[in-house]
Amino acid sequence: MKDERLESLSDEIRKGNPIGLKEAIEVVEYQEGLRKARQEVNQRNFDVVKGIAAIVCTIVGTLCVIFGEMDDSPGLGGIGLIIILSSAYLNSKLLYEKKYHKD
């Protein structure tokens, strides 16, 4: 998606060198397109990280419940249950966003 001519014009603007109005408008539109593409990639990556975090929280919560029961520790079991419920909420929120908030 990189355009060498528009990149060189962008560099000219950054250096403070004057360019024509038509080229300036082209550069602004080009930079806005690049920014939008970067934001889309960042949002997809963040969605993946949120999904992985929810899975890891579920696993950690399950392990806390299991080891809390093995050790006869009600506190650890309760913390594990809270972690599991929190990750279930996060998972449902992520699924809801995917289903109803498509841009």
C-alpha positions in Angstrom: 0.0 0.0 0.0 3.0 2.3 0.2 3.2 4.9 -2.6 6.8 6.1 -3.1 5.7 9.4 -4.6 3.4 10.2 -1.7 6.0 9.1 0.8 8.5 11.5 -0.7 5.9 14.3 -0.6 5.3 13.4 3.0 9.0 13.7 3.8 9.0 17.1 2.0 6.2 18.3 4.3 8.0 17.0 7.4 11.1 19.0 6.3 9.0 22.1 5.9 9.4 22.4 2.1 6.4 23.8 0.3 4.4 21.6 -2.1 1.3 22.2 -4.2 -2.2 22.2 -2.7 -3.3 19.2 -4.8 -0.3 17.2 -3.6 -0.9 18.2 0.0 -4.5 17.0 -0.2 -3.3 13.7 -1.7 -0.7 13.3 1.1 -3.3 14.0 3.8 -5.7 11.4 2.3 -2.8 8.9 1.9 -1.7 9.4 5.6 -5.3 9.0 6.8 -5.6 5.7 4.8 -2.4 4.4 6.4 -3.6 5.4 9.9 -6.9 3.6 9.4 -5.2 0.5 8.1 -2.8 0.5 11.2 -5.8 0.9 13.5 -7.6 -2.1 12.0 -4.5 -4.3 12.4 -4.0 -3.1 16.0 -7.6 -3.8 16.8 -7.5 -7.3 15.4 -4.3 -8.0 17.4 -5.9 -6.7 20.6 -8.9 -8.9 20.0 -6.6 -11.9 19.8 -4.8 -11.0 23.0 -8.2 -10.5 24.8 -9.3 -14.0 23.6 -6.0 -15.6 24.8 -6.3 -13.8 28.1 -9.8 -15.2 28.7 -8.6 -18.7 27.9 -5.6 -18.4 30.3 -7.8 -17.0 33.0 -10.2 -20.0 32.7 -7.3 -22.4 33.0 -5.8 -20.6 36.0 -9.2 -20.5 37.7 -9.7 -24.2 37.1 -6.3 -25.0 38.5 -7.0 -22.9 41.6 -10.2 -24.7 42.2 -8.6 -28.1 41.8 -5.6 -27.4 43.9 -7.7 -25.6 46.5 -9.9 -28.7 46.9 -6.9 -31.0 47.1 -5.3 -28.8 49.8 -8.7 -28.4 51.5 -8.3 -24.6 51.2 -11.6 -22.9 50.7 -9.9 -19.6 50.0 -8.1 -20.8 47.0 -11.1 -22.6 45.7 -13.1 -19.4 46.1 -10.5 -17.3 44.3 -10.5 -19.9 41.5 -14.3 -19.7 41.2 -14.1 -15.9 41.0 -11.5 -16.1 38.3 -13.6 -18.6 36.3 -16.7 -16.4 36.6 -14.7 -13.4 35.6 -13.3 -15.1 32.5 -16.8 -16.4 31.6 -18.0 -12.8 31.7 -15.0 -11.7 29.5 -15.7 -14.5 27.0 -19.4 -13.7 26.8 -18.6 -10.0 26.3 -16.1 -10.8 23.6 -18.6 -13.0 21.8 -21.3 -10.4 22.1 -19.0 -7.7 20.6 -18.1 -10.0 17.7 -21.7 -10.8 17.0 -23.4 -7.5 17.3 -20.7 -4.8 16.9 -19.3 -5.5 13.4 -18.1 -2.4 11.7 
